[in-house]
Amino acid sequence: MQLLVNVDHVATLRNARGEGYPDPVDAARICEKAGASGIVFHLRGDRRHIQDDDVFRLKKSVSGTLDFEMAASDEMIRICNEIKPHLCTLVPEGREELTTEGGLNMEAVYEDYEKRVIPALNGIEISLFLDPNETDILAAHKLGVGAIELHTGNYANAADEASGKTELNRLKLAAELAHELGMKVNAGHGLNLDNLPELIKEVPYLNDISIGHALISKSVFWGLDKTIKAYLKIMEDHG
Ligand code: PXP
């Protein structure tokens, strides 16, 4: 199991004042030094946080896994092919949303992914961001992708303990199915120091865990080094 840190919100803070700091590339360096296995960034069509220049600088600077999270637009596919990250995580993207709101609707995107998207990303490992359901996982497998990222948002935002358990069980079944089909199982969205232990205790076969907002927020008070180490300790103790 590996911790990949999403540095988008370091860029959010930088962009709030239009200064050059804090720099997501500096943050990435500190995260890797503290023990993170890699870095995630989401270059959005509206460029609300990460900018094109950040992407090229991250490519140069990151030594571990570089995960380029993106919508499957022609523009992003072109940039991804220039960057050649270790992993490309494809997500749905809506202009009005505050953050990614759910997994891909595989039925809706299947034909486009089969004909345009997957062939255009030839040579780059692809992961599809999916809600934990059998239909979408089977469709991802049929497309021939090597990995999925399970959307943990519903688990993270569960209103009470019972619905949290239900969501955990969905994630567990989804991870088992994806693993059985030979796909890597990644996970992310809404994870934090409180909900991560239960997730990694209950959900098997987890590979990359992608964490952004809560981790960067905690680091405002604790610093990145201490925060990353706290996440790594949880992964060590419960994984
Ligand atoms: N994984 C995916 C596919 C995402 O879209 C996001 C949010 O950008 C994350 C993980 C990280 O989520 P969070 O910022 O809530 O930790």
Residues whose N, C-alpha, C, O or C-beta is under 5 A from the ligand:
A	BS01	PXP	N6 H42 V91 T100 F129 G188 H189 G190 L191 S210 I211 G212 H213 A214
